[in-house]
Amino acid sequence: MQKESLIKINDYLWEIPQSFRSDMLVPARFFANEKLMGDILKDRSLEQLINLCTLKGIQRYGLAMPDIHEGYASPIGGVAAIDIEEGIISPGMQGYDINCGMRILYSEYSETEIKDKIPQLAEKIYQEVPSGLGKGRKIKMSISDLDKILERGAQKLVNDGYGEKEDLENCEAGGFLENADASAVSLLAKQRGQNQVGTLGSGNHFLEIQKVSEIYDDKIAKIFGLFQNQVVIMIHTGSRGLGHQVATDYIKEFMGLMDKYQIKVPDREFACVPFKSPEGQRGFRASQAAANYAWANRQMITYYVRKAWENVLGQKAGSLKALYDVAHNIIKLEKYKINNQLIELAIHRKGATRAFPPHHPDIPTKYQEVGQPVLIPGSMGTASYILHGTEEAEQSFYSACHGAGRTMSRHEAIRKVQGKELKKEMENKGIIVKVGSVFGLAEEAPQAYKNISEVVEVVHQAGLAKKVVQLKPLAVIKG
Amino acid sequence: MAFQYEILPHPADVKLQITASTKEELFQGALAGMASIIQPQMPRKAPIAKENIEVQSLDFNTLLVDFLSEVLAKTDISHAVFNKLKIKKLTNNSLQVEIEGQKSDYFSQEIKAVTHYGLEIKQDKSGNYQVTILFDI
């Protein structure tokens, strides 16, 4: 892709016209500034974005966020809004890690008040929350209990005493999607999920103890319950092996049905069927069930983090409140005005965070005036951000970026960065590092990612979400 | 068995290229290559794990992906890394195989999925098979 083929809409928005390739059903649009453009043009992400524009039923534009980078099927950072009457459902358009997402818990303390306890806290959390592949929990859940989690997500765990009612209020979709159906999930997927509720996993998943390092909007920070130097906990994980299996199962099944439904896609990973077909509906219900599993996973991790917190801080502990929990790999039904008619669309987000505006009916009462908290993790050891939803983000079907976005392969990162040295470097900056594998650490080195502040600035300037606070890590826990 | 595998660079995920002289060896090479991503150094002493897998697929390309996906599921469930196989039956769209590996409590790399992205098994002039597989990690 040459830059000359792109139309600059404004300083932060670019378009690839529908005429660029004959099979595009809509134009492609992506958010970037000149600086990020260099990385975007280096890989195949724009070619993949064009492929996304061929999906049947796609509305307005095929979209990508400023952290766009090459994946498979859709680029990471891709958003496709599909008409459910005429269009398709594509598991590959949400990715294998269904409802990979973020949760933030906030404490009552500033860094200075509990600074001496942070190393102990990091150690205790590392012990309580298994990370890394192969590290499941010791107790295997029964299939019937798992079915309840698949249909009731975080709500099932809160009802069982693993959290507070407020955890559900401050969670996208209240912690579960009603269309979920456990019977649409294969036994193999369930077997993979039996001992993984409450586990982080490895790769780019992590848990961080952070502090509020900068406040951009005092009023909204206050509404979010945030103050300068406050200690918060950020959790990044998804539906683990269960979600991976659900996506694998339905991509395989849909691939075999493409001829039946006379659907052609430019990449087999987009395997899809009509959304309203019996197979499409079953796939949708399975996807919603896997999303519920992910919310339950983050809820169970919350339970263990609180346990560690209380264990280390004792009577001083106070509460760890849920700020918000939001998915960035998901297929959701949302309503949008298309040709002056409010219609339900299947919003496929793959590496894009939902960012609902003020007064949206699906966000908690306490955020009604300011929009939902939009949680954006940075690369390891760098800054993360909390933003708030805006009405302007209607242009992106209320979606924002989901992170920094990779620029260097994991292999290259391991070759270029010594895990042990990186650990030392982070420790010299005062960051505690609890990690299962130093290879894993090197893979996630900040050098392997775009500059998160640059990416978030584009989101802010494009109006997809507005900055509220910046967070800096005090401790990193990962597999 | 005559096969070779190599990990190729990719911005976000892992690409594995396998070259083999027969279809059977291609499957063996893919299995060994995937195991090397999950666990670059297999534990010296660990209990042996064995599993039987049967796969039916659309074609030979998807058969390879479906086979590796099944292995991945078994890896997750039995906490084992599988790197050897005994093929009982192999056609262009079906496979019956026994896989063997070692139990392991901790893996170096989590593979989320075996993708079909750009996957095409090709045969060169001398009859060798070659394929590149993209793993979502």
Chai-1 contact restraints between the chains, C-beta under 6 A:
chainA,res_idxA,chainB,res_idxB,connection_type,confidence,min_distance_angstrom,max_distance_angstrom,comment,restraint_id
A,D43,B,P11,contact,1.0,0.0,6.0,A-B,restraint_1
A,H69,B,P11,contact,1.0,0.0,6.0,A-B,restraint_2
A,H69,B,A12,contact,1.0,0.0,6.0,A-B,restraint_3
A,E70,B,P11,contact,1.0,0.0,6.0,A-B,restraint_4
A,G71,B,A12,contact,1.0,0.0,6.0,A-B,restraint_5
A,Y72,B,T115,contact,1.0,0.0,6.0,A-B,restraint_6
A,Y72,B,Y117,contact,1.0,0.0,6.0,A-B,restraint_7
A,Y72,B,L134,contact,1.0,0.0,6.0,A-B,restraint_8
A,Y96,B,K112,contact,1.0,0.0,6.0,A-B,restraint_9
A,Y96,B,A113,contact,1.0,0.0,6.0,A-B,restraint_10
A,Y96,B,D136,contact,1.0,0.0,6.0,A-B,restraint_11
A,D97,B,K112,contact,1.0,0.0,6.0,A-B,restraint_12
A,G132,B,Y106,contact,1.0,0.0,6.0,A-B,restraint_13
A,L133,B,F107,contact,1.0,0.0,6.0,A-B,restraint_14
A,L133,B,E110,contact,1.0,0.0,6.0,A-B,restraint_15
A,G134,B,H79,contact,1.0,0.0,6.0,A-B,restraint_16
A,G134,B,D105,contact,1.0,0.0,6.0,A-B,restraint_17
A,G134,B,Y106,contact,1.0,0.0,6.0,A-B,restraint_18
A,G134,B,F107,contact,1.0,0.0,6.0,A-B,restraint_19
A,L188,B,A73,contact,1.0,0.0,6.0,A-B,restraint_20
A,Q191,B,I77,contact,1.0,0.0,6.0,A-B,restraint_21
A,R192,B,D76,contact,1.0,0.0,6.0,A-B,restraint_22
A,R192,B,I77,contact,1.0,0.0,6.0,A-B,restraint_23
A,G201,B,E110,contact,1.0,0.0,6.0,A-B,restraint_24
A,S202,B,E110,contact,1.0,0.0,6.0,A-B,restraint_25
A,G203,B,E110,contact,1.0,0.0,6.0,A-B,restraint_26
A,G203,B,I137,contact,1.0,0.0,6.0,A-B,restraint_27
A,G241,B,D76,contact,1.0,0.0,6.0,A-B,restraint_28
A,H244,B,K112,contact,1.0,0.0,6.0,A-B,restraint_29
A,H244,B,A113,contact,1.0,0.0,6.0,A-B,restraint_30
A,Q245,B,A73,contact,1.0,0.0,6.0,A-B,restraint_31
A,T248,B,S69,contact,1.0,0.0,6.0,A-B,restraint_32
A,T248,B,A113,contact,1.0,0.0,6.0,A-B,restraint_33
A,G256,B,L58,contact,1.0,0.0,6.0,A-B,restraint_34
A,R268,B,H116,contact,1.0,0.0,6.0,A-B,restraint_35
A,E269,B,T115,contact,1.0,0.0,6.0,A-B,restraint_36
A,E269,B,H116,contact,1.0,0.0,6.0,A-B,restraint_37
A,E269,B,Y117,contact,1.0,0.0,6.0,A-B,restraint_38
A,R406,B,P11,contact,1.0,0.0,6.0,A-B,restraint_39
A,R406,B,A12,contact,1.0,0.0,6.0,A-B,restraint_40
A,S409,B,P9,contact,1.0,0.0,6.0,A-B,restraint_41
A,S409,B,H10,contact,1.0,0.0,6.0,A-B,restraint_42
A,S409,B,P11,contact,1.0,0.0,6.0,A-B,restraint_43
A,H411,B,I7,contact,1.0,0.0,6.0,A-B,restraint_44
A,H411,B,P9,contact,1.0,0.0,6.0,A-B,restraint_45
A,E412,B,P9,contact,1.0,0.0,6.0,A-B,restraint_46
A,S437,B,S108,contact,1.0,0.0,6.0,A-B,restraint_47
A,F439,B,S108,contact,1.0,0.0,6.0,A-B,restraint_48
